[in-house]
């Protein structure tokens, strides 16, 4: 019974994390595309980006890791190749999270040098990682 509750919490945390990972780069697209002198809009984006990172994205990532590691331990799957591959992809997702957190700081300090197109392309990376992660979790190739 505890395992099922932890799995449910893991999925809930993952959904929140992914929603934020998909939304934050989209905010960057619009923020990077602001015309010079759009101070009020820029400040609004800074608040939205900071709150998304601090209130949703980072806590959801931490919860995803805690519940996911608990599930790996409880299930005994930690030695499975599919879970090790998933772990590597979740590490990559966490690295992307860190990169996005850095971008929030850069935007806040008016140091962004990247174009809206850069962030449009970057916005696809979490989706690709998520697809691979979900396939590994559901299909469990190699047992």
N, CA, C and O atoms as CSV, one atom per row, in Angstrom:
chain,resi,resn,atom,element,x,y,z
A,1,UNK,N,N,0.823,-1.202,0.000
A,1,UNK,CA,C,0.000,0.000,0.000
A,1,UNK,C,C,0.870,1.270,0.000
A,1,UNK,O,O,0.585,2.218,-0.731
A,2,UNK,N,N,1.932,1.282,0.825
A,2,UNK,CA,C,2.831,2.431,0.876
A,2,UNK,C,C,3.483,2.655,-0.488
A,2,UNK,O,O,3.631,3.792,-0.935
A,3,UNK,N,N,3.867,1.574,-1.135
A,3,UNK,CA,C,4.502,1.660,-2.465
A,3,UNK,C,C,3.578,2.394,-3.443
A,3,UNK,O,O,4.037,3.258,-4.189
A,4,UNK,N,N,2.304,2.066,-3.449
A,4,UNK,CA,C,1.351,2.712,-4.361
A,4,UNK,C,C,1.211,4.203,-4.069
A,4,UNK,O,O,1.091,5.004,-4.996
A,5,UNK,N,N,1.224,4.582,-2.796
A,5,UNK,CA,C,1.144,5.993,-2.432
A,5,UNK,C,C,2.397,6.745,-2.885
A,5,UNK,O,O,2.313,7.864,-3.391
A,6,UNK,N,N,3.537,6.123,-2.701
A,6,UNK,CA,C,4.784,6.762,-3.133
A,6,UNK,C,C,4.815,6.889,-4.652
A,6,UNK,O,O,5.272,7.899,-5.187
A,7,UNK,N,N,4.330,5.867,-5.341
A,7,UNK,CA,C,4.271,5.939,-6.809
A,7,UNK,C,C,3.345,7.073,-7.259
A,7,UNK,O,O,3.672,7.815,-8.186
A,8,UNK,N,N,2.202,7.204,-6.609
A,8,UNK,CA,C,1.268,8.286,-6.954
A,8,UNK,C,C,1.914,9.652,-6.716
A,8,UNK,O,O,1.795,10.547,-7.552
A,9,UNK,N,N,2.590,9.814,-5.589
A,9,UNK,CA,C,3.259,11.078,-5.292
A,9,UNK,C,C,4.396,11.351,-6.281
A,9,UNK,O,O,4.637,12.499,-6.656
A,10,UNK,N,N,5.085,10.300,-6.695
A,10,UNK,CA,C,6.151,10.437,-7.694
A,10,UNK,C,C,5.572,10.952,-9.016
A,10,UNK,O,O,6.136,11.854,-9.634
A,11,UNK,N,N,4.469,10.386,-9.437
A,11,UNK,CA,C,3.838,10.796,-10.698
A,11,UNK,C,C,3.318,12.233,-10.595
A,11,UNK,O,O,3.471,13.011,-11.537
A,12,UNK,N,N,2.715,12.588,-9.481
A,12,UNK,CA,C,2.222,13.953,-9.289
A,12,UNK,C,C,3.380,14.956,-9.340
A,12,UNK,O,O,3.287,15.990,-10.001
A,13,UNK,N,N,4.464,14.641,-8.639
A,13,UNK,CA,C,5.634,15.522,-8.639
A,13,UNK,C,C,6.226,15.635,-10.035
A,13,UNK,O,O,6.627,16.719,-10.460
A,14,UNK,N,N,6.280,14.520,-10.745
A,14,UNK,CA,C,6.817,14.513,-12.106
A,14,UNK,C,C,5.977,15.379,-13.037
A,14,UNK,O,O,6.519,16.122,-13.856
A,15,UNK,N,N,4.669,15.288,-12.915
A,15,UNK,CA,C,3.788,16.111,-13.763
A,15,UNK,C,C,4.037,17.597,-13.490
A,15,UNK,O,O,4.128,18.392,-14.425
A,16,UNK,N,N,4.145,17.969,-12.229
A,16,UNK,CA,C,4.404,19.373,-11.889
A,16,UNK,C,C,5.769,19.811,-12.417
A,16,UNK,O,O,5.901,20.911,-12.953
A,17,UNK,N,N,6.775,18.964,-12.268
A,17,UNK,CA,C,8.122,19.291,-12.742
A,17,UNK,C,C,8.129,19.487,-14.253
A,17,UNK,O,O,8.690,20.458,-14.762
A,18,UNK,N,N,7.495,18.550,-14.966
A,18,UNK,CA,C,7.480,18.635,-16.423
A,18,UNK,C,C,6.686,19.847,-16.910
A,18,UNK,O,O,7.079,20.493,-17.881
A,19,UNK,N,N,5.588,20.156,-16.254
A,19,UNK,CA,C,4.815,21.333,-16.656
A,19,UNK,C,C,5.688,22.581,-16.567
A,19,UNK,O,O,5.685,23.415,-17.472
A,20,UNK,N,N,6.428,22.703,-15.481
A,20,UNK,CA,C,7.312,23.854,-15.303
A,20,UNK,C,C,8.476,23.826,-16.289
A,20,UNK,O,O,8.872,24.869,-16.809
A,21,UNK,N,N,9.024,22.644,-16.547
A,21,UNK,CA,C,10.153,22.513,-17.487
A,21,UNK,C,C,9.732,22.867,-18.911
A,21,UNK,O,O,10.557,23.303,-19.713
A,22,UNK,N,N,8.476,22.683,-19.220
A,22,UNK,CA,C,7.975,23.034,-20.550
A,22,UNK,C,C,7.548,24.504,-20.621
A,22,UNK,O,O,7.634,25.120,-21.684
A,23,UNK,N,N,7.091,25.067,-19.504
A,23,UNK,CA,C,6.594,26.439,-19.503
A,23,UNK,C,C,7.714,27.472,-19.391
A,23,UNK,O,O,7.651,28.521,-20.032
A,24,UNK,N,N,8.731,27.190,-18.591
A,24,UNK,CA,C,9.788,28.176,-18.364
A,24,UNK,C,C,10.513,28.575,-19.654
A,24,UNK,O,O,10.687,29.769,-19.895
A,25,UNK,N,N,10.940,27.625,-20.489
A,25,UNK,CA,C,11.579,28.054,-21.748
A,25,UNK,C,C,10.628,28.849,-22.643
A,25,UNK,O,O,11.073,29.721,-23.390
A,26,UNK,N,N,9.337,28.563,-22.579
A,26,UNK,CA,C,8.360,29.334,-23.361
A,26,UNK,C,C,8.312,30.774,-22.851
A,26,UNK,O,O,8.216,31.709,-23.647
A,27,UNK,N,N,8.377,30.960,-21.535
A,27,UNK,CA,C,8.466,32.321,-20.990
A,27,UNK,C,C,9.730,33.015,-21.503
A,27,UNK,O,O,9.707,34.203,-21.823
A,28,UNK,N,N,10.830,32.265,-21.576
A,28,UNK,CA,C,12.086,32.839,-22.079
A,28,UNK,C,C,11.948,33.283,-23.531
A,28,UNK,O,O,12.517,34.304,-23.917
A,29,UNK,N,N,11.199,32.530,-24.344
A,29,UNK,CA,C,10.981,32.913,-25.746
A,29,UNK,C,C,10.376,34.311,-25.798
A,29,UNK,O,O,10.851,35.174,-26.535
A,30,UNK,N,N,9.331,34.525,-25.013
A,30,UNK,CA,C,8.652,35.818,-25.024
A,30,UNK,C,C,9.511,36.911,-24.380
A,30,UNK,O,O,9.543,38.045,-24.859
A,31,UNK,N,N,10.199,36.567,-23.303
A,31,UNK,CA,C,11.041,37.538,-22.605
A,31,UNK,C,C,12.195,37.981,-23.507
A,31,UNK,O,O,12.481,39.174,-23.610
A,32,UNK,N,N,12.853,37.029,-24.154
A,32,UNK,CA,C,13.987,37.359,-25.032
A,32,UNK,C,C,13.543,38.160,-26.249
A,32,UNK,O,O,14.347,38.880,-26.842
A,33,UNK,N,N,12.281,38.046,-26.624
A,33,UNK,CA,C,11.775,38.739,-27.800
A,33,UNK,C,C,11.199,40.115,-27.531
A,33,UNK,O,O,10.694,40.764,-28.447
A,34,UNK,N,N,11.268,40.574,-26.282
A,34,UNK,CA,C,10.725,41.904,-25.966
A,34,UNK,C,C,11.526,42.998,-26.673
A,34,UNK,O,O,12.753,42.931,-26.754
A,35,UNK,N,N,10.829,43.984,-27.173
A,35,UNK,CA,C,11.550,45.120,-27.764
A,35,UNK,C,C,12.247,45.932,-26.667
A,35,UNK,O,O,11.787,45.951,-25.526
A,36,UNK,N,N,13.358,46.603,-27.008
A,36,UNK,CA,C,14.048,47.437,-26.018
A,36,UNK,C,C,13.091,48.465,-25.400
A,36,UNK,O,O,12.242,49.044,-26.078
A,37,UNK,N,N,13.260,48.664,-24.105
A,37,UNK,CA,C,12.430,49.643,-23.419
A,37,UNK,C,C,11.142,49.089,-22.838
A,37,UNK,O,O,10.334,49.845,-22.297
A,38,UNK,N,N,10.937,47.788,-22.939
A,38,UNK,CA,C,9.718,47.155,-22.407
A,38,UNK,C,C,9.918,46.795,-20.938
A,38,UNK,O,O,9.837,45.627,-20.559
A,39,UNK,N,N,10.175,47.791,-20.133
A,39,UNK,CA,C,10.554,47.578,-18.742
A,39,UNK,C,C,9.455,46.877,-17.942
A,39,UNK,O,O,9.738,45.928,-17.211
A,40,UNK,N,N,8.229,47.323,-18.068
A,40,UNK,CA,C,7.136,46.737,-17.283
A,40,UNK,C,C,6.935,45.278,-17.671
A,40,UNK,O,O,6.781,44.423,-16.798
A,41,UNK,N,N,6.935,44.985,-18.960
A,41,UNK,CA,C,6.778,43.594,-19.404
A,41,UNK,C,C,7.957,42.749,-18.940
A,41,UNK,O,O,7.766,41.622,-18.484
A,42,UNK,N,N,9.168,43.275,-19.050
A,42,UNK,CA,C,10.355,42.530,-18.633
A,42,UNK,C,C,10.290,42.203,-17.141
A,42,UNK,O,O,10.624,41.090,-16.734
A,43,UNK,N,N,9.868,43.154,-16.339
A,43,UNK,CA,C,9.763,42.919,-14.894
A,43,UNK,C,C,8.696,41.876,-14.586
A,43,UNK,O,O,8.861,41.069,-13.671
A,44,UNK,N,N,7.609,41.889,-15.342
A,44,UNK,CA,C,6.560,40.883,-15.162
A,44,UNK,C,C,7.106,39.491,-15.464
A,44,UNK,O,O,6.859,38.547,-14.714
A,45,UNK,N,N,7.847,39.365,-16.565
A,45,UNK,CA,C,8.440,38.071,-16.903
A,45,UNK,C,C,9.427,37.617,-15.829
A,45,UNK,O,O,9.467,36.434,-15.491
A,46,UNK,N,N,10.208,38.521,-15.300
A,46,UNK,CA,C,11.170,38.162,-14.250
A,46,UNK,C,C,10.455,37.571,-13.040
A,46,UNK,O,O,10.904,36.571,-12.480
A,47,UNK,N,N,9.355,38.178,-12.639
A,47,UNK,CA,C,8.583,37.670,-11.492
A,47,UNK,C,C,8.013,36.292,-11.819
A,47,UNK,O,O,8.103,35.376,-11.002
A,48,UNK,N,N,7.431,36.139,-12.999
A,48,UNK,CA,C,6.842,34.853,-13.388
A,48,UNK,C,C,7.904,33.758,-13.430
A,48,UNK,O,O,7.678,32.652,-12.940
A,49,UNK,N,N,9.050,34.062,-14.009
A,49,UNK,CA,C,10.130,33.075,-14.130
A,49,UNK,C,C,10.653,32.662,-12.749
A,49,UNK,O,O,10.837,31.476,-12.475
A,50,UNK,N,N,10.888,33.647,-11.894
A,50,UNK,CA,C,11.412,33.356,-10.563
A,50,UNK,C,C,10.424,32.517,-9.745
A,50,UNK,O,O,10.810,31.542,-9.100
A,51,UNK,N,N,9.161,32.904,-9.781
A,51,UNK,CA,C,8.149,32.170,-9.002
A,51,UNK,C,C,7.964,30.744,-9.523
A,51,UNK,O,O,7.825,29.805,-8.739
A,52,UNK,N,N,7.964,30.590,-10.830
A,52,UNK,CA,C,7.828,29.249,-11.410
A,52,UNK,C,C,8.983,28.359,-10.969
A,52,UNK,O,O,8.780,27.204,-10.595
A,53,UNK,N,N,10.193,28.904,-11.015
A,53,UNK,CA,C,11.377,28.137,-10.618
A,53,UNK,C,C,11.341,27.792,-9.133
A,53,UNK,O,O,11.524,26.634,-8.756
A,54,UNK,N,N,11.106,28.796,-8.293
A,54,UNK,CA,C,11.223,28.612,-6.833
A,54,UNK,C,C,10.029,27.902,-6.201
A,54,UNK,O,O,10.198,27.108,-5.275
A,55,UNK,N,N,8.828,28.183,-6.696
A,55,UNK,CA,C,7.632,27.650,-6.043
A,55,UNK,C,C,7.147,26.331,-6.614
A,55,UNK,O,O,6.484,25.562,-5.918
A,56,UNK,N,N,7.473,26.055,-7.883
A,56,UNK,CA,C,6.953,24.839,-8.511
A,56,UNK,C,C,8.082,23.927,-8.997
A,56,UNK,O,O,8.174,22.771,-8.585
A,57,UNK,N,N,8.931,24.451,-9.867
A,57,UNK,CA,C,9.880,23.604,-10.569
A,57,UNK,C,C,10.885,22.921,-9.643
A,57,UNK,O,O,11.053,21.703,-9.705
A,58,UNK,N,N,11.550,23.687,-8.791
A,58,UNK,CA,C,12.568,23.083,-7.924
A,58,UNK,C,C,11.960,22.161,-6.864
A,58,UNK,O,O,12.465,21.054,-6.676
A,59,UNK,N,N,10.893,22.572,-6.160
A,59,UNK,CA,C,10.296,21.612,-5.216
A,59,UNK,C,C,9.788,20.334,-5.902
A,59,UNK,O,O,9.907,19.243,-5.345
A,60,UNK,N,N,9.228,20.471,-7.099
A,60,UNK,CA,C,8.733,19.291,-7.821
A,60,UNK,C,C,9.886,18.375,-8.222
A,60,UNK,O,O,9.759,17.152,-8.160
A,61,UNK,N,N,11.010,18.961,-8.633
A,61,UNK,CA,C,12.171,18.135,-8.981
A,61,UNK,C,C,12.663,17.370,-7.752
A,61,UNK,O,O,12.933,16.172,-7.831
A,62,UNK,N,N,12.777,18.052,-6.638
A,62,UNK,CA,C,13.249,17.400,-5.406
A,62,UNK,C,C,12.307,16.259,-5.011
A,62,UNK,O,O,12.756,15.164,-4.671
A,63,UNK,N,N,11.011,16.522,-5.057
A,63,UNK,CA,C,10.035,15.479,-4.713
A,63,UNK,C,C,10.112,14.310,-5.689
A,63,UNK,O,O,10.028,13.152,-5.279
A,64,UNK,N,N,10.271,14.604,-6.972
A,64,UNK,CA,C,10.396,13.537,-7.975
A,64,UNK,C,C,11.584,12.644,-7.650
A,64,UNK,O,O,11.474,11.418,-7.695
A,65,UNK,N,N,12.711,13.249,-7.324
A,65,UNK,CA,C,13.905,12.471,-6.973
A,65,UNK,C,C,13.686,11.644,-5.703
A,65,UNK,O,O,14.020,10.460,-5.671
A,66,UNK,N,N,13.136,12.252,-4.676
A,66,UNK,CA,C,12.945,11.538,-3.407
A,66,UNK,C,C,12.017,10.339,-3.596
A,66,UNK,O,O,12.336,9.226,-3.179
A,67,UNK,N,N,10.866,10.576,-4.226
A,67,UNK,CA,C,9.917,9.481,-4.413
A,67,UNK,C,C,10.441,8.444,-5.403
A,67,UNK,O,O,10.221,7.247,-5.223
A,68,UNK,N,N,11.129,8.896,-6.442
A,68,UNK,CA,C,11.683,7.968,-7.431
A,68,UNK,C,C,12.755,7.065,-6.838
A,68,UNK,O,O,12.762,5.858,-7.082
A,69,UNK,N,N,13.659,7.648,-6.063
A,69,UNK,CA,C,14.693,6.828,-5.417
A,69,UNK,C,C,14.076,5.859,-4.410
A,69,UNK,O,O,14.537,4.727,-4.268
A,70,UNK,N,N,13.030,6.310,-3.712
A,70,UNK,CA,C,12.317,5.420,-2.776
A,70,UNK,C,C,11.704,4.241,-3.519
A,70,UNK,O,O,11.787,3.101,-3.061
A,71,UNK,N,N,11.089,4.516,-4.666
A,71,UNK,CA,C,10.493,3.435,-5.462
A,71,UNK,C,C,11.549,2.467,-5.959
A,71,UNK,O,O,11.341,1.253,-5.941
A,72,UNK,N,N,12.683,2.997,-6.404
A,72,UNK,CA,C,13.764,2.127,-6.902
A,72,UNK,C,C,14.248,1.199,-5.797
A,72,UNK,O,O,14.497,0.016,-6.027
A,73,UNK,N,N,14.377,1.748,-4.598
A,73,UNK,CA,C,14.843,0.944,-3.473
A,73,UNK,C,C,13.788,-0.085,-3.062
A,73,UNK,O,O,14.102,-1.259,-2.867
A,74,UNK,N,N,12.548,0.359,-2.933
A,74,UNK,CA,C,11.482,-0.534,-2.472
A,74,UNK,C,C,11.199,-1.658,-3.459
A,74,UNK,O,O,10.882,-2.778,-3.058
A,75,UNK,N,N,11.315,-1.361,-4.749
A,75,UNK,CA,C,10.982,-2.355,-5.769
A,75,UNK,C,C,12.132,-3.301,-6.078
A,75,UNK,O,O,11.914,-4.395,-6.597
A,76,UNK,N,N,13.338,-2.891,-5.765
A,76,UNK,CA,C,14.503,-3.691,-6.109
A,76,UNK,C,C,14.943,-3.519,-7.555
A,76,UNK,O,O,15.848,-4.217,-8.014
A,77,UNK,N,N,14.318,-2.605,-8.273
A,77,UNK,CA,C,14.658,-2.369,-9.684
A,77,UNK,C,C,15.963,-1.608,-9.862
A,77,UNK,O,O,16.442,-1.471,-10.988
A,78,UNK,N,N,16.550,-1.109,-8.776
A,78,UNK,CA,C,17.738,-0.263,-8.898
A,78,UNK,C,C,18.885,-0.933,-9.655
A,78,UNK,O,O,19.761,-0.241,-10.173
A,79,UNK,N,N,18.897,-2.256,-9.728
A,79,UNK,CA,C,19.953,-2.966,-10.450
A,79,UNK,C,C,19.595,-3.224,-11.914
A,79,UNK,O,O,20.425,-3.730,-12.670
A,80,UNK,N,N,18.383,-2.885,-12.318
A,80,UNK,CA,C,17.928,-3.141,-13.684
A,80,UNK,C,C,18.530,-2.135,-14.656
A,80,UNK,O,O,18.674,-0.955,-14.337
A,81,UNK,N,N,18.874,-2.613,-15.835
A,81,UNK,CA,C,19.464,-1.727,-16.842
A,81,UNK,C,C,18.510,-0.625,-17.277
A,81,UNK,O,O,18.937,0.507,-17.504
A,82,UNK,N,N,17.221,-0.941,-17.395
A,82,UNK,CA,C,16.266,0.086,-17.817
A,82,UNK,C,C,16.209,1.224,-16.806
A,82,UNK,O,O,16.098,2.389,-17.190
A,83,UNK,N,N,16.283,0.894,-15.508
A,83,UNK,CA,C,16.228,1.939,-14.495
A,83,UNK,C,C,17.530,2.734,-14.465
A,83,UNK,O,O,17.515,3.938,-14.206
A,84,UNK,N,N,18.632,2.086,-14.724
A,84,UNK,CA,C,19.911,2.802,-14.789
A,84,UNK,C,C,19.912,3.775,-15.974
A,84,UNK,O,O,20.419,4.892,-15.870
A,85,UNK,N,N,19.341,3.336,-17.097
A,85,UNK,CA,C,19.226,4.231,-18.258
A,85,UNK,C,C,18.286,5.395,-17.934
A,85,UNK,O,O,18.557,6.544,-18.285
A,86,UNK,N,N,17.189,5.081,-17.267
A,86,UNK,CA,C,16.249,6.140,-16.858
A,86,UNK,C,C,16.931,7.111,-15.916
A,86,UNK,O,O,16.730,8.321,-16.021
A,87,UNK,N,N,17.722,6.606,-15.010
A,87,UNK,CA,C,18.455,7.440,-14.065
A,87,UNK,C,C,19.361,8.431,-14.802
A,87,UNK,O,O,19.424,9.606,-14.439
A,88,UNK,N,N,20.054,7.960,-15.828
A,88,UNK,CA,C,20.929,8.832,-16.619
A,88,UNK,C,C,20.110,9.940,-17.289
A,88,UNK,O,O,20.531,11.096,-17.316
A,89,UNK,N,N,18.949,9.583,-17.825
A,89,UNK,CA,C,18.092,10.587,-18.473
A,89,UNK,C,C,17.526,11.584,-17.469
A,89,UNK,O,O,17.395,12.769,-17.775
A,90,UNK,N,N,17.189,11.109,-16.269
A,90,UNK,CA,C,16.695,12.025,-15.236
A,90,UNK,C,C,17.833,12.935,-14.761
A,90,UNK,O,O,17.593,14.093,-14.419
A,91,UNK,N,N,19.053,12.428,-14.736
A,91,UNK,CA,C,20.203,13.294,-14.447
A,91,UNK,C,C,20.326,14.382,-15.516
A,91,UNK,O,O,20.594,15.541,-15.201
A,92,UNK,N,N,20.128,14.001,-16.779
A,92,UNK,CA,C,20.172,14.985,-17.872
A,92,UNK,C,C,19.059,16.019,-17.695
A,92,UNK,O,O,19.281,17.211,-17.904
A,93,UNK,N,N,17.867,15.567,-17.310
A,93,UNK,CA,C,16.753,16.491,-17.075
A,93,UNK,C,C,17.099,17.434,-15.921
A,93,UNK,O,O,16.787,18.623,-15.971
A,94,UNK,N,N,17.739,16.902,-14.894
A,94,UNK,CA,C,18.145,17.736,-13.755
A,94,UNK,C,C,19.211,18.744,-14.168
A,94,UNK,O,O,19.215,19.879,-13.693
A,95,UNK,N,N,20.111,18.329,-15.050
A,95,UNK,CA,C,21.101,19.263,-15.575
A,95,UNK,C,C,20.450,20.382,-16.371
A,95,UNK,O,O,20.848,21.542,-16.262
A,96,UNK,N,N,19.448,20.033,-17.172
A,96,UNK,CA,C,18.690,21.047,-17.911
A,96,UNK,C,C,17.971,21.983,-16.941
A,96,UNK,O,O,17.905,23.191,-17.169
A,97,UNK,N,N,17.442,21.428,-15.875
A,97,UNK,CA,C,16.808,22.229,-14.824
A,97,UNK,C,C,17.807,23.270,-14.308
A,97,UNK,O,O,17.473,24.448,-14.183
A,98,UNK,N,N,19.017,22.835,-14.012
A,98,UNK,CA,C,20.047,23.751,-13.539
A,98,UNK,C,C,20.374,24.829,-14.560
A,98,UNK,O,O,20.564,25.992,-14.205
A,99,UNK,N,N,20.438,24.436,-15.834
A,99,UNK,CA,C,20.696,25.396,-16.906
A,99,UNK,C,C,19.585,26.449,-16.973
A,99,UNK,O,O,19.856,27.639,-17.129
A,100,UNK,N,N,18.338,25.998,-16.855
A,100,UNK,CA,C,17.206,26.921,-16.881
A,100,UNK,C,C,17.212,27.844,-15.658
A,100,UNK,O,O,16.871,29.023,-15.757
A,101,UNK,N,N,17.604,27.294,-14.509
A,101,UNK,CA,C,17.705,28.121,-13.301
A,101,UNK,C,C,18.744,29.217,-13.497
A,101,UNK,O,O,18.553,30.352,-13.060
A,102,UNK,N,N,19.835,28.872,-14.149
A,102,UNK,CA,C,20.868,29.870,-14.446
A,102,UNK,C,C,20.319,30.943,-15.392
A,102,UNK,O,O,20.616,32.128,-15.238
A,103,UNK,N,N,19.522,30.519,-16.362
A,103,UNK,CA,C,18.933,31.472,-17.304
A,103,UNK,C,C,17.989,32.430,-16.591
A,103,UNK,O,O,17.920,33.605,-16.951
A,104,UNK,N,N,17.257,31.948,-15.581
A,104,UNK,CA,C,16.392,32.831,-14.794
A,104,UNK,C,C,17.243,33.935,-14.155
A,104,UNK,O,O,16.860,35.105,-14.165
A,105,UNK,N,N,18.386,33.556,-13.606
A,105,UNK,CA,C,19.278,34.541,-12.992
A,105,UNK,C,C,19.827,35.513,-14.035
A,105,UNK,O,O,19.943,36.711,-13.776
A,106,UNK,N,N,20.162,34.993,-15.208
A,106,UNK,CA,C,20.674,35.865,-16.276
A,106,UNK,C,C,19.623,36.877,-16.719
A,106,UNK,O,O,19.926,38.059,-16.881
A,107,UNK,N,N,18.391,36.416,-16.917
A,107,UNK,CA,C,17.315,37.349,-17.287
A,107,UNK,C,C,17.102,38.384,-16.182
A,107,UNK,O,O,16.925,39.568,-16.469
A,108,UNK,N,N,17.119,37.946,-14.922
A,108,UNK,CA,C,16.896,38.864,-13.798
A,108,UNK,C,C,17.960,39.954,-13.747
A,108,UNK,O,O,17.683,41.086,-13.348
A,109,UNK,N,N,19.188,39.602,-14.156
A,109,UNK,CA,C,20.294,40.560,-14.130
A,109,UNK,C,C,20.503,41.247,-15.479
A,109,UNK,O,O,21.506,41.931,-15.684
A,110,UNK,N,N,19.556,41.063,-16.392
A,110,UNK,CA,C,19.648,41.673,-17.737
A,110,UNK,C,C,20.887,41.194,-18.500
A,110,UNK,O,O,21.501,41.961,-19.241
A,111,UNK,N,N,21.252,39.903,-18.310
A,111,UNK,CA,C,22.439,39.355,-18.970
A,111,UNK,C,C,22.116,38.330,-20.047
A,111,UNK,O,O,23.028,37.688,-20.567
A,112,UNK,N,N,20.867,38.161,-20.392
A,112,UNK,CA,C,20.542,37.176,-21.420
A,112,UNK,C,C,21.124,37.608,-22.761
A,112,UNK,O,O,20.973,38.758,-23.174
A,113,UNK,N,N,21.796,36.669,-23.438
A,113,UNK,CA,C,22.366,36.960,-24.762
A,113,UNK,C,C,21.780,36.042,-25.825
A,113,UNK,O,O,22.175,36.104,-26.989
A,114,UNK,N,N,20.837,35.190,-25.426
A,114,UNK,CA,C,20.289,34.204,-26.362
A,114,UNK,C,C,18.994,34.707,-26.988
A,114,UNK,O,O,18.268,35.518,-26.412
A,115,UNK,N,N,18.731,34.195,-28.190
A,115,UNK,CA,C,17.570,34.633,-28.973
A,115,UNK,C,C,16.315,33.850,-28.606
A,115,UNK,O,O,16.397,32.796,-27.976
A,116,UNK,N,N,15.156,34.368,-29.000
A,116,UNK,CA,C,13.916,33.594,-28.815
A,116,UNK,C,C,13.985,32.242,-29.536
A,116,UNK,O,O,13.459,31.251,-29.030
A,117,UNK,N,N,14.618,32.190,-30.696
A,117,UNK,CA,C,14.744,30.923,-31.440
A,117,UNK,C,C,15.524,29.896,-30.636
A,117,UNK,O,O,15.163,28.719,-30.631
A,118,UNK,N,N,16.570,30.308,-29.965
A,118,UNK,CA,C,17.345,29.403,-29.108
A,118,UNK,C,C,16.434,28.750,-28.073
A,118,UNK,O,O,16.481,27.537,-27.867
A,119,UNK,N,N,15.610,29.564,-27.428
A,119,UNK,CA,C,14.726,29.029,-26.392
A,119,UNK,C,C,13.594,28.191,-26.980
A,119,UNK,O,O,13.107,27.271,-26.323
A,120,UNK,N,N,13.167,28.493,-28.209
A,120,UNK,CA,C,12.161,27.647,-28.872
A,120,UNK,C,C,12.706,26.239,-29.091
A,120,UNK,O,O,12.006,25.254,-28.858
A,121,UNK,N,N,13.948,26.149,-29.537
A,121,UNK,CA,C,14.579,24.838,-29.754
A,121,UNK,C,C,14.813,24.147,-28.413
A,121,UNK,O,O,14.534,22.957,-28.267
A,122,UNK,N,N,15.322,24.893,-27.438
A,122,UNK,CA,C,15.581,24.333,-26.112
A,122,UNK,C,C,14.298,23.785,-25.485
A,122,UNK,O,O,14.340,22.819,-24.723
A,123,UNK,N,N,13.173,24.395,-25.802
A,123,UNK,CA,C,11.882,23.992,-25.262
A,123,UNK,C,C,11.507,22.555,-25.652
A,123,UNK,O,O,10.658,21.943,-25.004
A,124,UNK,N,N,12.126,22.020,-26.695
A,124,UNK,CA,C,11.815,20.654,-27.139
A,124,UNK,C,C,12.597,19.597,-26.356
A,124,UNK,O,O,12.192,18.436,-26.316
A,125,UNK,N,N,13.697,19.984,-25.742
A,125,UNK,CA,C,14.560,19.011,-25.056
A,125,UNK,C,C,13.844,18.302,-23.909
A,125,UNK,O,O,13.937,17.077,-23.821
A,126,UNK,N,N,13.128,19.012,-23.020
A,126,UNK,CA,C,12.427,18.282,-21.951
A,126,UNK,C,C,11.409,17.282,-22.483
A,126,UNK,O,O,11.211,16.218,-21.897
A,127,UNK,N,N,10.767,17.623,-23.592
A,127,UNK,CA,C,9.785,16.705,-24.182
A,127,UNK,C,C,10.454,15.423,-24.633
A,127,UNK,O,O,9.957,14.331,-24.359
A,128,UNK,N,N,11.578,15.546,-25.323
A,128,UNK,CA,C,12.297,14.358,-25.806
A,128,UNK,C,C,12.794,13.499,-24.646
A,128,UNK,O,O,12.691,12.272,-24.682
A,129,UNK,N,N,13.330,14.151,-23.622
A,129,UNK,CA,C,13.772,13.396,-22.443
A,129,UNK,C,C,12.599,12.707,-21.765
A,129,UNK,O,O,12.705,11.546,-21.368
A,130,UNK,N,N,11.475,13.416,-21.627
A,130,UNK,CA,C,10.296,12.849,-20.986
A,130,UNK,C,C,9.795,11.615,-21.736
A,130,UNK,O,O,9.439,10.613,-21.117
A,131,UNK,N,N,9.766,11.686,-23.058
A,131,UNK,CA,C,9.304,10.545,-23.857
A,131,UNK,C,C,10.168,9.325,-23.574
A,131,UNK,O,O,9.649,8.236,-23.328
A,132,UNK,N,N,11.472,9.501,-23.607
A,132,UNK,CA,C,12.380,8.369,-23.361
A,132,UNK,C,C,12.232,7.838,-21.935
A,132,UNK,O,O,12.238,6.626,-21.720
A,133,UNK,N,N,12.100,8.738,-20.967
A,133,UNK,CA,C,11.952,8.330,-19.569
A,133,UNK,C,C,10.675,7.533,-19.351
A,133,UNK,O,O,10.692,6.498,-18.686
A,134,UNK,N,N,9.572,8.007,-19.907
A,134,UNK,CA,C,8.293,7.311,-19.733
A,134,UNK,C,C,8.325,5.943,-20.411
A,134,UNK,O,O,7.822,4.969,-19.852
A,135,UNK,N,N,8.906,5.856,-21.599
A,135,UNK,CA,C,9.003,4.567,-22.280
A,135,UNK,C,C,9.798,3.588,-21.431
A,135,UNK,O,O,9.390,2.439,-21.266
A,136,UNK,N,N,10.937,4.033,-20.887
A,136,UNK,CA,C,11.725,3.143,-20.048
A,136,UNK,C,C,10.950,2.702,-18.804
A,136,UNK,O,O,11.031,1.537,-18.414
A,137,UNK,N,N,10.205,3.607,-18.182
A,137,UNK,CA,C,9.465,3.279,-16.960
A,137,UNK,C,C,8.304,2.331,-17.206
A,137,UNK,O,O,8.003,1.474,-16.375
A,138,UNK,N,N,7.647,2.491,-18.362
A,138,UNK,CA,C,6.468,1.677,-18.635
A,138,UNK,C,C,6.838,0.340,-19.280
A,138,UNK,O,O,6.332,-0.708,-18.877
A,139,UNK,N,N,7.711,0.377,-20.274
A,139,UNK,CA,C,8.047,-0.838,-21.033
A,139,UNK,C,C,9.072,-1.692,-20.280
A,139,UNK,O,O,9.052,-2.919,-20.381
A,140,UNK,N,N,9.965,-1.047,-19.529
A,140,UNK,CA,C,11.030,-1.753,-18.785
A,140,UNK,C,C,11.788,-2.730,-19.691
A,140,UNK,O,O,11.817,-3.930,-19.417
A,141,UNK,N,N,12.398,-2.224,-20.765
A,141,UNK,CA,C,13.097,-3.122,-21.685
A,141,UNK,C,C,14.218,-3.884,-20.980
A,141,UNK,O,O,14.992,-3.308,-20.215
A,142,UNK,N,N,14.292,-5.164,-21.245
A,142,UNK,CA,C,15.306,-5.999,-20.628
A,142,UNK,C,C,14.946,-6.448,-19.213
A,142,UNK,O,O,15.763,-7.057,-18.523
A,143,UNK,N,N,13.704,-6.141,-18.782
A,143,UNK,CA,C,13.221,-6.606,-17.484
A,143,UNK,C,C,13.721,-5.801,-16.388
A,143,UNK,O,O,13.402,-6.068,-15.229
